[in-house]
């Protein structure tokens, strides 16, 4: 008896970094998302998140003394959370390819890799200033704290990419280039090519550009450079 989807694909990236756009683009190519959000005040096409996965991650981070904006030093999965995750996967048993997207997943990948040894991944990142501006607008997070969060999440993303070599996209690319790279990812993930004349990506929805207001901390600047070098 199947107790999980045939394939599980995690879409990885920092908050406000294009994960919703990438997830929606892969959904167009046949990736199943389950019960997902189609709209919210800060993303008119929806963040494409399955709330059950988000709730699991929030509970897991809280159990480790942290939160999405206060990442724990390490994330230990209690037995109850492992069973909860198995139950979530079982709800989609037999589905050819289930995707889930939640930036918090970067803080909890150790447990997912144990539960799904053949977990597949795809990642995306965005200029730190654009993320900081978006976090200020959405969550009133000051620039210094936002850049620290950007570094924390994207360091985990880069380390995971170094280990596993999954496709990595940059959300700073303009629309035509971004969609071309999405098509490359669709082929690498063995999904269905998108034939629709219009695509999920809409450059008009990108409200914050990566314009540098002041000099970035060197480690943030260097990590962004390394991510750019590693991306498609």
VENUR-V40761 format. One record per residue. PHI is phi as a letter, one per 30 degrees, with the letter a starting at -180 (NA if undefined). OMEGA is omega in whole degrees, -180 to 180 (999 if undefined). NEAR is the number of other C-alpha atoms within 12 Angstrom. Layout:
phi & omega & near
PHI & OMEGA & NEAR
PHI & OMEGA & NEAR
This chain:
phi & omega & near
NA & 176 & 8
d & 177 & 15
c & -179 & 19
a & 175 & 25
d & 178 & 30
d & 176 & 24
b & 176 & 29
b & -177 & 35
b & 178 & 39
c & 176 & 43
c & -169 & 48
c & 175 & 44
l & 177 & 46
d & 173 & 44
e & 176 & 45
i & -174 & 42
b & 178 & 43
j & 180 & 45
d & 179 & 39
d & 179 & 45
d & 179 & 42
d & -180 & 48
d & 177 & 46
d & 178 & 36
d & 178 & 40
d & 175 & 43
d & 176 & 33
e & -179 & 28
c & 173 & 30
j & 178 & 25
d & 179 & 34
d & -179 & 34
c & -176 & 40
i & -179 & 29
d & -171 & 21
b & 179 & 27
d & -179 & 26
c & 179 & 22
a & 165 & 15
a & -173 & 15
e & -176 & 14
c & 179 & 22
a & -171 & 28
d & 175 & 20
c & 179 & 27
i & -179 & 25
d & 175 & 34
i & -180 & 38
c & 171 & 39
d & -172 & 30
d & 180 & 22
d & 177 & 24
d & 179 & 34
d & 180 & 30
d & 177 & 22
d & -179 & 31
d & 178 & 39
d & 180 & 29
d & 179 & 27
d & 179 & 34
d & 178 & 31
d & 179 & 26
d & 178 & 22
c & 176 & 23
i & -178 & 18
b & 179 & 22
a & -178 & 27
e & -179 & 32
c & 175 & 28
b & -172 & 23
e & 176 & 31
d & 179 & 24
d & 176 & 16
b & -179 & 23
c & 177 & 29
c & -179 & 26
c & 172 & 28
d & -178 & 20
e & -179 & 14
d & 179 & 15
d & 176 & 28
d & 179 & 25
d & 178 & 17
d & 179 & 24
d & 177 & 32
d & 178 & 25
d & 177 & 20
d & 179 & 30
d & -179 & 33
d & 178 & 22
d & -178 & 20
c & -178 & 26
e & 176 & 22
i & 178 & 18
d & -176 & 23
e & -178 & 20
a & 177 & 30
c & 175 & 37
c & 171 & 43
b & -176 & 48
b & 173 & 46
a & -179 & 42
e & 179 & 43
e & -179 & 42
e & 179 & 40
e & 180 & 43
d & -173 & 40
b & -173 & 44
d & -178 & 33
e & 180 & 20
d & 180 & 28
d & 180 & 35
d & 177 & 23
d & -180 & 16
d & -178 & 26
b & -176 & 24
e & 179 & 15
c & 178 & 17
e & 176 & 28
c & -174 & 31
b & 170 & 38
b & -174 & 40
b & 179 & 49
a & 178 & 46
b & -176 & 49
b & -179 & 43
e & -177 & 39
e & 180 & 48
d & 179 & 37
d & 178 & 31
d & -180 & 43
d & 179 & 37
d & -180 & 33
d & 178 & 33
d & 176 & 30
d & -179 & 22
d & -175 & 19
d & -169 & 20
b & 180 & 20
h & 179 & 15
d & -179 & 21
d & -175 & 20
e & -177 & 27
d & 179 & 23
d & 180 & 24
d & 179 & 35
d & 177 & 37
d & 177 & 30
d & 177 & 35
e & -178 & 45
d & -179 & 36
e & -177 & 32
d & -174 & 43
d & 172 & 43
d & 176 & 30
d & 178 & 32
d & -178 & 44
d & 179 & 37
d & 179 & 22
d & 179 & 31
d & 179 & 29
d & -178 & 19
d & -168 & 11
c & 173 & 18
i & 179 & 19
d & 178 & 29
d & -178 & 36
b & -178 & 38
c & 175 & 42
c & -178 & 39
d & 177 & 41
d & 178 & 31
d & 176 & 27
d & -166 & 18
e & -177 & 23
d & -179 & 18
d & -180 & 18
e & -179 & 29
d & 176 & 32
d & -180 & 22
d & 173 & 28
e & 178 & 41
d & 176 & 28
d & 179 & 27
d & 179 & 33
e & 178 & 27
d & -179 & 18
d & -180 & 22
d & 178 & 29
h & 174 & 19
c & -176 & 26
c & 178 & 23
e & -178 & 24
d & -178 & 25
c & -176 & 13
d & 179 & 11
d & 176 & 9
c & -176 & 13
c & -179 & 26
d & -179 & 31
d & 177 & 34
b & -175 & 24
d & 180 & 21
d & -180 & 14
d & -179 & 21
d & -170 & 28
c & -177 & 23
b & 178 & 28
c & -177 & 25
d & 180 & 25
d & -175 & 18
d & 177 & 18
d & 178 & 13
a & -173 & 13
d & 178 & 15
d & 171 & 26
e & -172 & 20
e & -176 & 15
d & 176 & 19
d & 180 & 28
d & -178 & 25
d & 179 & 19
d & 177 & 30
d & 177 & 32
d & -180 & 22
d & 178 & 22
d & 178 & 35
d & 180 & 23
d & -176 & 17
d & -173 & 24
d & 177 & 31
d & 999 & 27
